Amino acid sequence: MKRHIWYHIVLTIFAAWCGTGCSEGYEYFNPNPGDEEQQASPIVNTGKASVDAAAGKATLNGNCNAMGRTVSEAGFLYGRTAAEMMKSERRVCPVDEEGRFSLTLSDVDNGDHYFRAYMVIDGKTYNGVTGWFEVKVASVPEVTTELSEAAGGVLTLKGSYKLDRDLSVEPGFRYAATADGVASVQFVRATQVDEANKTFSLDLSSTYKCNFLGADNKQ
């Protein structure tokens, strides 16, 4: 009797979210309230970063209040560590009429990122607080169901995957004797995993008992 087995491959990615942690900013204020004789100091705020981790992009946000003076330059310092940020080159951004400015970063890797808004007025630099965001997610992985192999009463399910970023994964399968049953069965970890080539497989000789006579692969 010819037996068919339907199966789906499953790839579990550990850590799948991204977050931001930095100054809310975006409020102008007079640092010298009630002192009309003393000119208020200009101020620059570091805003929260907008992160699209799956696309590998992050937008840094800031704003400034020149207190009636002219802003000659504004932008951000950025680095993968706080020390690297402090030594980084200034990334100059245009400032809109309301004092807002932003910078979009591409190819943002997983991990911590630090940034700080700044502005220059009359040759003097004013700095905002240090902002921070973390990326913990990869691009959507490409997962492929390979042709299974049947030999000597053993059916080997095979799969492979591609990831744009280096993350810890747990590959495996869902399999059943009917196509409708695949979605409801429990995930089974792969028993052979080649991390270098990103391939994995599962032998069903002991976990799925039946007579294999030229079993077919049904995806």
N, C-alpha and C positions, 0 to 999 in steps of 0.2 A: 504494500500500500504506500502510495506517495503522500508524504506529510508536509504541509505548509506551515511555516512559522512567520508571523509578522512581528517586526520589532522596530522600535525607535531608539536612537541613541540620545543620551542625556549628558549634558556637560554642566556641572555645578561650578560656579565661580564664587570664590570666597571674597567677601567685602564688596558690596555693590551699591554704594551711595557716595555722595560727595557733600561737603559742607563748607561753610565759611565762618570765620570768626574774626571780627575786627570792628572798628568804630562805626557806629551808625552814621555819624556826620550829618551833613546837609542842613545844619542850622547855623544861621549867621547870628553873632551876638557881639556886643561891645564888652571887651574884657575889662573896661574901666567904667562901670555903670556909676552914674551920679557925678562923675568928674568931667565936667564940660570943658574945663580949661586945658586939660591934658588930652592930646590927640590920641584916639583909640588906635591900638596896634592892629595891623592887618592879620587875618587868620586864614588858615587853610585846613580843610577837613579831609581825612582819608575815609572814603565810603566803603561799603561792602562790595566784594567781588561777585560778579555774576558768572557762574561756572556752568559750562556745557561739557561735562567730563567725557561723554560718549564721543563727542566731536573733537575732543582735545583742545578746547578753547576756553579762555577765561577773559572777562572784561573787567578791568580795574576802574573804579569810579572815585572821583574826588570833586571838591568844589572849593572856592575861595572867595573871600570878601576883602577887597583891597582898601576898604574904608576911604574911598574917594581917590586913591592913588592909581597909578598905571602899572598893571602887571606886565612885565617884559617877557616872562617865561613861566610856564607851569607844566607839570608832568609828574612822573613817578620814578622812584628807585625800585628795582625788582631783583630778587634773587631766590635761590633754592634754600638758603639759610639766611638768618638775620645778619650774620657777618658778611656774607656775599652780597646781600642787598645794600649794606652800607658802603661797600666798595664799588658798586656797579655804576655804570655810566647813566647819566640822566636820560630819560626817555620823554622828550618834549611833546606836548599835546596842545591842540588848539583849545581856547577857552570861549564858551558861548557867552551871550549877553547877561546871563544870570550867574556867571562865574563857574559853571560846571565844565568838567573835562573828563575824558575817559581814554583808556588804552586797551585794545584787544590783543591778547597773546594767542599765538597758534602753537600747535604741537606741545601742549601742556602735558607733562608726564605725571604718573601717579606719585603721590607723596606730598610733602609740605611745600608751600610757596609763601614768600613774604614780600610785602610792598609798602611803600610810603609815598603819600602825595606831598608835593612841594610847590612853592612859587617863588619868584624872584621879583622884588620891587626895589628900584634905585640901587641895584647891585647887592642887596641883602636878601639872603635866602630864608624863607619861612617853611618849616616842616610840619606836616601833620603827624598823627600817631602812626605806629607801625601796624599794618593790617596783615591778616593771615588767612589762607584758605588751604584746604586739603582735598586732594583728588584720590578717590579709592575705587574707581570703576574703569573698566576697559571698554573699548569699542565692542559692538555686538560681535561675538565670535562666529566664525564660519565653521559649521559642523557638518561632516559628510558621513553618510552611511555607506560603508564599503561592502562589496560582495562577500557573503558568508562562504565558508568552506565546510564540507561534510566528508569525513573520511573515518573509517574504522568505528562507526557508531558514535562519533563525536561531531557535534555541530559547533563551529567556531563563528561567533558573531564578531564583526570587525567595524571599526570606526576611526575617524581621524578628525583633527580640528586645527584651526588657525586662530591665533590671537595677536592683535596688534601690539599688546603690551604684556609684560612678564608678570603673570599672576598665578597664584596657586589654584589649580583646578582639580576636580574629581570626576573623571569620565566614567560612563557606564551605560546601561541599556534598560529599556522596558520591553518585555517580549511576552507574547501569548500565542496560543494556537489559532486565534481568530483575530481579524483586523479590528473588530469593535472592542476587543478585550485589552488592547495595548494601553489605552489611555488610563485605565483604572488599576493596572497592576503596579506593584512596588518597584521602585528603582533598585537595580542591582549593579554594584560596582564592578568595573572591569578588573579582571584578574591579571592581565598582562598589559603594562603601560610603558610605552617608549616615549619618555618626555622629550628626548632630543629631536625625534622625528614627529612627535605629537600624534602618535597612533596608539590604539588600544584594542583589546579583544577580550572575549569571554567564551570559555568552553562550557558547553551545556551537557556534557556527558553525565555528570552527577546531579546537576540541578534541574534538568528537564528530561524526564524519562519517557522515551518513546522509541519506536523502531524507525531509524533514519534510512530511508531508501531514496537517495537523491533529493534531499530536502531543498526547497527553493527559498531564495531571499525575497521577501516581500517588504517594501519600505512603506 
